[in-house]
Amino acid sequence: MRNFLPFCLFFALFWAKSAAQQQVTGTVTDSRGEPLPGVNIIVKNTSAGTVTNVDGTYSLSIAGDNGVLLFSFIGYAAAEVPVNGRTKIDVSMKEDLQNLDELVVVGYGTVKKSDLTGSVATITSAELKAVPVATFDQALQGRAAGVQVVQSNGVPGGGTNIRIRGTTSVSASSEPLYVIDGMLINNNTSEMSAGGRGPSLNPLSTINPSDIESIEVLKDASATAIYGSRAANGVILITTRKGKAGRASINIETYYGSQQVTKTLDMLNATQFAELVNEASVNAKQAPVYPNPAGFGEGTNWQDELFRKASISNYQVSIAGGNEKTRYALGGGYFKQNGIVTGSDFGRYSFKLNLDSDVSKRLKVGANVSYNRMSTNGVLTGPGNVVQGVVTNALMFNPILPVYDASRPGGYTFQHDRRDAIANPIAEAKEYEAVTNTSRMLGSVFAEYKIAEGLSFRSSFGIDALNTKSNTFGPNFLKRTENSKGEASVTTLQALTWLNTNTFNYTKQINKDNSFNVLLGLETQKFRNESVNAYAFGFPDSRTGWHDIGSAENPQTTSNGELQWSMLSYFGRVNYSLKNKYLFTLTGRSDGSSKFSEGRKFGFFPSAAFAWKVSEEDFLKQVNFIQDLKFRASYGRTGNQSIQPYRSLALIGAIGQGVFSTTGQEVIRGREPVSYPNRDLKWETTDQLNAAIDLSVLKGRLDFTIEAYNKNTIDLLLDTPIPYTSGFDNTLLNIGNVRNRGIDVAISSVNLDGKVQWNTSLNISVNRNKITNLARKEDVNLGVGGNILREGEPIGTFFGYVFDGIYQSDEEAKNSPAIAGQTPAAGDRRYKDISGPAGTPDGIINDFDRTIIGSAQPDFTWGLNNTVTFKGIALSLFFQGSQGNQMVNQNLGDLANVNGKQNVLAEAGLGRWTPENRSNKYARALTTANDNVFSSRFIEDASYVRLKNITLGYNLPAVALKKIGLANLRLYVSATNLWTLTNYSGYDPEGNAYGGTTNIVGVDFGGYPQARTYTVGLNFGF
């Protein structure tokens, strides 16, 4: 009996508890009756919950019979259904076509899309995943109005140039501010890359695109002023995946693809090149070089030797789930991209954890940690190298010569018999090692406490820790190192940023139609890095490479550096909604930065915005055609502090090489001032006015937004020449203004909404850039690609001579203006005599005849996406383009110069001027010709239309998924950069050799071409 009574008591308690539970089942479908798998179902005010199966069914135990079920699913309006004693509840969820209740991430918070007063563009994870890319910024191209993204080269893991509503700065950065889950990211390449002689790091390559849930682009001052001094170039907010209450879900994403160069240039073959060399020699009164040109045949196609088909692959696993109290998201991935140029590749391992928990009704805590490990093998392309980049060399190298020569050290052909400056591109690509390994950890923790009804306090602390090491080694048999007998370098960098943010948030619903929200915050941030660089010549034994740099015969002076900066900020924002029709936003931020002078460190950046929901007025509520109509207007000030630290100070550095000899044998290391102090250095500020109309009609099937803006940047941070009597060439001053005016248009439509669904989105951006004031009235020559700065003209203006064809006879050449010091003849280039000192043609071609010959600024840019779905099959086509921009094809300085010293374009070589072929475009063959003055012959129209991506996918139906036990399965094939329509003669109309430099734009010179990519992918979950 003693054993039996406890058993009976336990059974009674178990039965009582079970009796209090009620089982509820049902099916969740969409408006067409199709089952919806993966719908989250939560019992309100409890931790109980579940997720619908592949057939849309669910089963859930609830306490009692009067609970309330909450149904939520992305893209559908949330549903709240009382149980009322029922055991079977079927729910039909409605698509949220208007998305007006959708929460949009803004600075330090969220807001309903319908309550936005500022200009914010949203890019979803689906749009990001549409294009297989190494970095998320590459996928932004063409996705948002007012956002110009230029893929400056095709380097694996390489970056882009992003301009939000135009270029606002000259000497400071024009890149936007990036904020990831509240962490303000340092994207300054000079501060976050090891540098040295290895491949530079794109800081954004350390972020895994697969971890991103959505991206918001803040464009106007109302949206950006909350970030104050760093928001003049716009703000990009990145939200990563987070867990949701419900059954745990596991998702696996993978794709594999093949890449190839989108285009190769038609060059002279070996026979044609030999004939050109012979003709050039004869024209220069020299003997022919090659007795039998026809015997060489096609020769070596150096582009075919350099470019290769290369693989790209991605593998991502994520797990997410939780209950009403604790939610988690965990993910890991591996990405690998082999470059289309031999010897280049990029790899990344990534790990991500998001965790948040409701400790109590008042306290919520969370953590967000990501770790990424990148490895880059680089090859030298573009300008600024010891020798020409491998792409330029592949175009210029003598096609008569073979790639390999067993009689030479290393087994390569090195000696170019026409021009010594050209190195064997295959040897450079394969044998010159340039490896950069980078680890980056982004982590933050937060606690949020509800002080009272509507009042909460949140505090977060985050770190951004980066370690990178760049190693290079050139063996002693490479042409570049014949004199140095090999070279090696090792460069390391450690960088750490910490950020502490504290905010009070108060929300008050005054009555049904009136409410307000107040945000107050204090933020501190500090950055510090330290780098060390070792460099040496002379490695008789190439086997150790950079691993034993101390064994070099000729070590160079080791250098190191460190810098730091800090910021202190106070900010606030007030949102007020009057009658749910009139919306007001006031924002202000005070930033203090250590980068600026004493007494000038703080700046204040305010903004104000107003929105009128016209569709909420009584006179429009009865108009069924219009679902939403809103007018928005804002005005505010933001800043730019993207300069190197210490620019306001008088810095001391070494004299010359750091060694100063005095009388006798004594040697003293001398120091001297190296910068002129600017005691008044302060913020660069941008004032912006924005006006917009948002319109949604036809029950949300057509959405339209048009915005007009005017941005004026004042106190421009500009490196300015100063009198030589100061002892310095220039210093950084706040002198100059830049203006950007433009219109952004975004249209989205649901064209078909039956069994066949067809959605379209279109965005168009028009921007007019102008320098309205400079430090001096004369032009600022940037020294590259004809780029100048001039009042009244845009940044990216090209300046040079006007090419006027070819002299067709000696008499014409004799009687025409010529460049001073030159005696042209028939077949030479001619230039227009525009004006002399008096302003009229003077018969001489000199500096007075140079004029504006082009601009890199486009008339407009655009993106167009169409998606058609039918019974699980989805086809999307994404077009993107730019119209009216021009490009400096600086490659033509060699590739169209038919002097026989290097290979040239077939069009130039075969179309060169001869007495029988009186070309008016390409000059005659002449070995002594050295006419490469910068002129309009280098300027080309770089407008283009590109089929950026086409994807065909298939989603397995619910019935089939149930049989194999999966929640979802999608198979797709995709092609990127499939087709481009352009008149530009180079590899790519987007090419920009100086992509990392703010004020030099639109110059193509030996860059890494973009790739055409074909991929097949598989996504599934359970």
Residue, then its C-alpha position, 0 to 999 in steps of 0.5 A: m500500500r505504501n508503494f501504491l499510494p505514491f503511484c496513484l498520487f503521481f498518476a492523478l497529478f499527471w492526469a490532471k495536468s493532461a486534462a488541462q491541455q488541449q490539442v489544436t490542429g489545422t492547416v495554413t494556406d495562402s489566398r489561393g488555397e496552397p499550403l504554406p510550410g514554415v509558418n510560425i505559430i505561437v500561443k500568445n503570452t506563452s513559450a509554446g509554439t510550432v511551425t507548419n509542416v511541408d503540407g501546411t498542417y500543424s499540431l499544438s498543445i495549449a493550456g485551457d481552451n481560451g488561448v490566442l494563436l499568433f500566425s506569422f510568415i514573411g510576406y504575409a499579414a500576421a493573423e491573431v486567432p482566438v481558440n474559443g474551445r475549438t480543436k481544429i483551426d484552419v487559417s488562410m493568410k493574406e499576402d501583404l502586397q502593400n507592405l505598409d505595416e512592414l518594419v523598416v530598419v532605421g538608425y538605432g531602431t525600426v519604423k513602419k514603412s507607412d510612417l517613414t518620413g525619410s528616404v530609405a531603400t530596402i534590398t532583401s536577402a532574396e535579391l542579394k542571393a540572386v547573383p553569386v558574389a564574394t561580397f554583398d556590395q557587388a550584389l547592390q548594383g542596380r537594386a536601389a534608386g540613387v545608389q550607383v555601384v561600379q564594379s571597378n574590376g573582377v579581382p576575386g573578393g575585390g570591392t566596388n565604388i558605391r556613391i549614394r546620390g553622387t560624389t560629395s568629397v574630393s580629398a576625403s572619402s565618398e563611400p557610405l557608412y556601413v552599420i552591421d547590427g548596430m556596429l559602425i564598421n570601419n571600411n577605410t582600406s588604408e586603415m584596415s589593410a596591411g598594404g605593402r606589396g601584396p594584394s590589398l584587402n577589401p574590408l567588406s569581403t570579410i562579411n558573408p553575404s549569406d548571413i544577411e537578412s536585409i539591407e537598408v540604404l539611408k539616402d536623405a538627411s532625415a534618415t542619415a543625420i542620426y549618424g551625424s559626422r559620418a553620414a554625408n555619403g549615405v548610410i548602409l544598414i545591414t541586418t543579419r539573420k536572427g532566430k524566431a520562436g518556433r520549431a528549429s529549422i535547418n537550411i542548407e544553401t550551396y552552388y557551384g559555377s564556372q567563370q570565364v572572361t567576358k571578352t578578349l581583345d583582338m590583337l595582332n598575331a605573330t605574322q601581322f606583328a612582324e610585318l608591322v615591326n618591319e614597316a616601322s623600321v623601314n619608315a625610320k630608315q632602318a633595316p627590316v627586323y624579320p626576314n620572313p614574317a609569314g613563317f611565324g604564323e599565329g604565334t602565341n595568344w598571350q590572353d589565352e595563356l593568361f585567362r582561364k576557366a575558373s570555378i566558384s562555389n559556396y556552401q552555407v548551413s544555418i540553424a534557427g529557432g527558439n521559443e517565446k523567451t529565447r531565440y537563436a540563429l547559427g550559421g557557418g559557410y565556406f566560399k571559394q572563388n578561383g580567379i579567371v586570371t592565372g594565379s589568383d583566388f579568394g577563399r573565406y570561412s565564416f561563422k555567425l551566431n545571433l542569440d537573444s533572450d527575454v530574461s524577464k518581462r523587463l529585461k532582454v539580453g543578446a549577443n551577436v558574434s561573427y568570425n571570418r577568415m579570408s585568404t587571397n592569392g593576388v596577381l598584379t594588375g592595374p597601375g602603380n606596380v613595379v612593372q606593368g600588370v599581367v593583363t597589360n603585359a599579356l596584351m603587349f607582349n611579342p606574339i612571336l615569342p613562346v611562353y617558355d624557354a628551357s634555356r633560361p632560369g625558371g624556364y620562361t621567356f623573359q627578354h622582350d626583344r622589342r621593349d624591355a619594360i614588358a615582363n612575361p605575364i605568365a611568369e609573373a602570374k604563376e611565379y610571383e607569390a602575393v598572399t594575404n590572410t585576414s581574420r576578422m571578428l565582429g561581436s557585440v552584446f546588449a541588454e535592454y531594460k523596460i524601466a516603465e510602460g513605454l520607457s526602455f534603456r538599451s546598452s550595447f558594447g561591440i568590437d571589430a578586431l582584424n588581423t591581416k598578414s600580407n606576404t610576397f615573394g619574387p624569385n630571382f629569375l623573374k625579369r623584375t628582380e634581375n638586378s635585385k636577385g629576388e625580393a620578399s616582403v612581410t607586412t602585418l596589421q592589427a586593428l581594433t575598434w570598440l563601440n559603446t552605445n547607450t540609448f533611452n527610448y520612450t514611446k507614448q500612444i496619446n490616443k488612437d490617432n496620436s503618438f510620439n517616440v523619443l530617442l536619446g543616446l550617448e555613443t563612444q568609439k575608438f580605433r587603433n591599428e599597428s603595422v610592421n613591414a619588412y622588405a628585402f632584396g637578394f635571395p640566391d635560394s628561392r625555396t625559402g621565399w618570405h619564410d626566411i626574409g632574414s637570410a636576404e643579402n640586401p635587407q631594407t629598413t624595417s618600418n612600422g606604424e600605428l594610428q588611432w582616433s576616437m569619437l564621442s557622440y550625443f544624439g536624439r530623435v523625436n517622431y510625432s504622429l498627428k491624427n495618423k496623417y501628419l508625421f514629424t521627425l526631428t533629429g540631431r547629433s553632436d559628434g566630437s572627433s580626435k581627427f580635428s583641431e582643438g576647438r574644432k573637434f565638435g560639430f552639430f548635425p540636425s535634420a527635420a522631416f515632415a510627411w503627409k498621408v494624403s490617403e488618410e484624408d476623408f476626401l481620398k478614403q473613398v477613392n478605391f483606386i488609391q491605397d496609399l499616397k504620401f508626400r515627404a519633405s526633409y532638410g538636414r545637415t550631415g558630415n564627413q570626417s573620412i580623413q587620416p588622423y593627425r592631418s591638423l598637426a605638425l608631424i615630424g619625419a625623417i630627412g630624405q632617407g632618414v640619414f644626415s651626415t655632418t662633418g667628420q665621420e659622424v652620422i646622425r639620423g635627422r628629423e624634420p617637419v613633414s606636414y603643415p599644421n592646420r589649426d582650423l581643420k574641421w568637418e566637411t558638411t553637407d546640407q540636403l533638401n529632399a522632396a518625395i511622393d509615395l503612391s500605391v494604386l490598384k490594391g497595391r499592384l503598382d507602387f511608385t516613388i519619386e524623389a528630388y534632392n539637392k545636396n550642397t557640400i561646404d567646407l570641402l576637405l581639399d588638399t590645397p597648394i600653399p606658398y612655397t615659402s611655408g616649406f611645404d607643397n600643400t596642406l588639408l584645408n576646408i576650402g571648396n563646395v560641391r553640389n549634387r542635384g538629382i531625381d530618384v524613381a522607383i516603380s514596382s508592379v504586380n503585372l499578373d497575379g493568377k496561376v502565372q505571377w509576374n512582378t517587375s521592379l524598375n529604378i532610375s537615378v539621375n544626378r548632376n554633380k558640380i564643383t561650385n567652389l575651389a581653393r584657387k580659381e585655376d584647375v587642379n590637375l590630378g595627374v592621372g587620366g586627364n582628371i582635373l577639378r574645375e569650378g563649374e564642372p563635375i568631379g571626373t572631368f577629363f581635360g586634354y587636346v582635341f584629336d583631329g585625325i591624321y595628316q594625309s600628306d606632308e604638305e598638310a602636316k607642314n602647313s598645319p599647327a603642330i605640337a611645339g618641338q615636333t615636326p609631323a609628317a603624313g601619317d602622324r596625329r593632328y590636334k585642334d588649334i583652339s586658342g592661344p594666349a589671346g584666346t584665338p588660334d595662334g598656329i601652335i599646339n600648346d597648353f592653351d589648346r587643351t580643353i574639356i573633352g569628356s566626363a565620367q559622370p553618367d546622364f542616368t543609371w538604372g536597374l530592371n528586374n522581372t520575375v515570372t513564376f508558375k507552379g513552382i517554376a520561377l524565372s528572373l531577369f535582371f538588367q542594369g545599365s548606365q547611360g552617358n558616362q565616358m571612360v579614359n581608355q588609357n590602354l590605348g597609349d600602348l595598344a593603339n601606338v603602332n611603333g612596333k615596340q609592343n603588340v597592338l590592337a588588330e584594328a590599329g595595327l591593320g588599320r594604320w595609316t599608309p599611303e595606300n590606306r589613308s586612315n584618319k584614326y590610326a597613325r603610321a608605323l614608326t619606331t621613333a614615334n612617341d606622340n602620346v599626349f593626352s587627347s580626346r582619342f583616349i575618351e570613349d563612350a562607356s554607356y552600357v546595357r547589361l543582362k546582369n543575371i538570369t536565373l531559372g529555379y524550381n521549388l519542389p511542391a509540398v506533396a513531394l516535399k512531404k514524401i522526402g521529409l523536407a520543408n523546402l527544396r529549390l534547384y536553380v541555374s543562373a548566369t551572371n554578366l551574360w550579355t553586355l551591349t556597349n561601344y566601349s572597346g576595352y574589356d569592360p565599360e565599368g573598369n576603373a583602375y583607380g577605384g579606391t581613389t575618391n577623386i580619380v574616376g573613369v580611367d581604365f588601365g590594365g585592370y582585372p576583367q570581370a567574369r561571366t559566371y554560370t552556376v547551378g545551386l541547391n537550397f533545402g531545409f527541414 
